[in-house]
């Protein structure tokens, strides 16, 4: 599936004055897949068919990313993204879901699991930002205000493509993958929005969660491409240590985009998580943690 075919499957839901574009495929227990920066929902296109055979697969473009709302005038932090996703799930009538987050999406997934625990039935963190592991230098540079004013969309897209091709994948990505991952950012509107997204990256918003990671009360997998230079595997090891009962799945011959380098291993890890029975004590613990009020509802 190329990125245009993927985009054609997207739907749109309004959240107040903003909107989220998303894919909704399959039937069964909901599974929410969250992308990171600088990608969008197309990141998960290679797994969509297999996962949607047994599950309702929901893949949003985060606010400011992909083909969701990219206008000015709203906060793009991972904490705010979690609030927007809580409201999005409410609009779709999704009570809870298995939440899978990659890169920045993993930071958002941590916020959901800790601040909106009723929304998360199982958790998978995949080469995720955490603690003070981020933002990487490439994203710091991208978020500088002069980039939006002085650098063309084509230059930004070309630079990101070269960087991701060189260090994001263990082997050369399939034809069209990099083009698809960066497609929404090839216009001035897309580039400016992506710069705003990068400027909103704030390591304090994962550091503040550290004392509460031990409160995560759902079955958890930490899936990591062990050759990742952006988020080295030591961070995955620490996450698995901090979250009660979490299992670390090391994926060999994979870098940051583990779902493209080793899709079979990633699918296997996800299906193992989907099939594991929730321990009664975790279920009781999760039910007893209240959600915070969401200003977007």
C-alpha positions, 0 to 999 in steps of 0.5 A: 500500500502506498501513502496515497492509498493509505490516505484515501482510507482516512476518516476525519473527526472534529474535536472542538475547533480542531480535527483528527484524521485517522484510519479505522479498519477491522472489527474486534477489540480496539487497537490504537497505534500512535506514530512519532516525529517526523512521521504520521499514521502511514508508519503502521501501514505495513502491519494494518492488514495483519492486525485488522484481521482480528481487531479494530485498528485505529491509527490517528494522525496526531494533531499537527502531524500528517493530515490532521489539523495543522493550523496555528493556535494550539499546543502540540506537547505530548501531554496535550496530545494525550488529552486530544486522544482521550477526547478522540476515543470518546467521540468514536465510542471507544471505551478502552484499547490496546495502545501501541506507541512508537517514538514520541507516540510512546511518550503519549502512550505513557501519558495515557496509561498514567493519566487516563488509565481507563483508556488503556487495556494493554500497553506496548512501547516501541523504541519510545521516548522516555525519561530524558532520552529525547529530543535528539539533536536532529529534532532540536535543530528542526524546531528552531524558529529560523527553519520555518522562515528560511528553509524550504519544505523541499530542503527539510524533506530531503534532509530528513529523508537522507538522515532517516535512510542513513540511521533509521533503518537496519537495511534499505527501506522498501521503495516508497516507504521514506517518501510515504513517511514524509509525504505530508511535510513536502508543502510549506504548510506541512513543513511549518507545522512539523517545525512547530511540532519539533519546537513543542518537544519537552523532555520534562513531560516524560521526566514528570512521569517517572515516579508514576511509571510504577503505577502502570497497571496493565500488561505491558510490552517494551519492544525495541530494535536493538540497533537504534541510535536515536533511542538506544536499547538501554532506555527500553531496559529501564522502561521495562524495569520501571513498569511492573510486570513489563516484558522487554522484547529485543528485536535483532537486526532492527533500528528505530523503525523496527516495524519496517525492519522486522515486521514479523517479530513485531507482529509476533510480540503484539499478538503475544501481548493481545493474547495475554490474560490480565492479572486480576490484581492489575485489573482491580488496580487500574479500575481504582485510578480515576481519570483527570478531567479533559478540557477538550470534552 
